[in-house]
Amino acid sequence: MPSLVSFVQQHPQVKQIKGIIGITTLNKGANHLGFEIIPITNFFYKWFKWASFLPISLLSRTNSYKHPTPPSYLFMSKDGLTSRYKGP
């Protein structure tokens, strides 16, 4: 995450950057990293994202009987990112 702070701070359009957004099924514990986790509400978009993550999920799981977690949005403001992860 400190590398992401450096990337954002050195970006030519740093003043226009308001935060970071991601979509993932690996959202367990993301709130401890400072992310706000929001479930995807649109059924079709959630299904599309779930289907796109499915091959990787199936190949990486040792227990194939488990269902992958549904995808969620992850949000963090630029201020939250820099205050939490800015280096010395």
N, C-alpha and C positions, 0 to 999 in steps of 0.2 A: 504494500500500500504506500510506503514512502516513495517508491518509484512512480506511482501514479500521481502523487502530489507534485513531484518534480516535473513530470510530463505536463500537468495542467498549468503549473506556474511558468513554464518555459514556452508554452504554446503561443503562437503569434496572436491568437484571438482570445487571450485569457480573460479579457474584460467581458466578453460575451458569454463565457462559460458560467452557467448557474449551478450545475451539479452533474452527477453521473447517474446513469440509468442502465439497468441490465435486466435480462430475463434469464432465469435459471431454474432448474429443479433441485439444485444444491443449496437450498435456502435455510437449512437447519443450522442455527447458530449465527446466521448472518446479522441478526439484530445485535449480537455482542460485538460485532465489528463496526457497528454504527449505522447499518443500513436500515431503512424502513421497508418492511416487507408488505406488499399489497397483492392480494390474489387477482388473477386475471378473471374478469367477469364475463367477457364475451365468450360464449360456448365454442363457437367455431374457431376463433383465434386461439383459445386455450387448447382445443383438440389439435389444431395444426402445429402448435409449438410442442405439444406432448409427442405427437407423431414424429416430429423432426428430431427430438431428443431420444426417442425410443431405441434406435440402433446402437447408439453409444451406451445407453443405459444397460441394454441387454448384454452387450459384449463386456462390460466392466463389472457386472454383478456376479458374485459367487452363488447367491441364492436366487435362481431364476424364477422361483415361484412368487417372489415379492413384487408388488406393483410399484412402479416408480412414482415418486411424489409428483403432484401436479405442478406445472411451472408457475412461477410468480414473478412479479416485477420487484426489482430492488432499486431503491432511490437513496441518494445521499447528496446533500447540498455541498457546494464547493467550500463553504465556510466550515461545515462539519468535518469534511475531509481534511482540510488543512489544519484545523485546530486539534484534531485527533491524531494525525499521523505526520505532522511536520517534524522533520529532524532537527538536530541541534544547530 
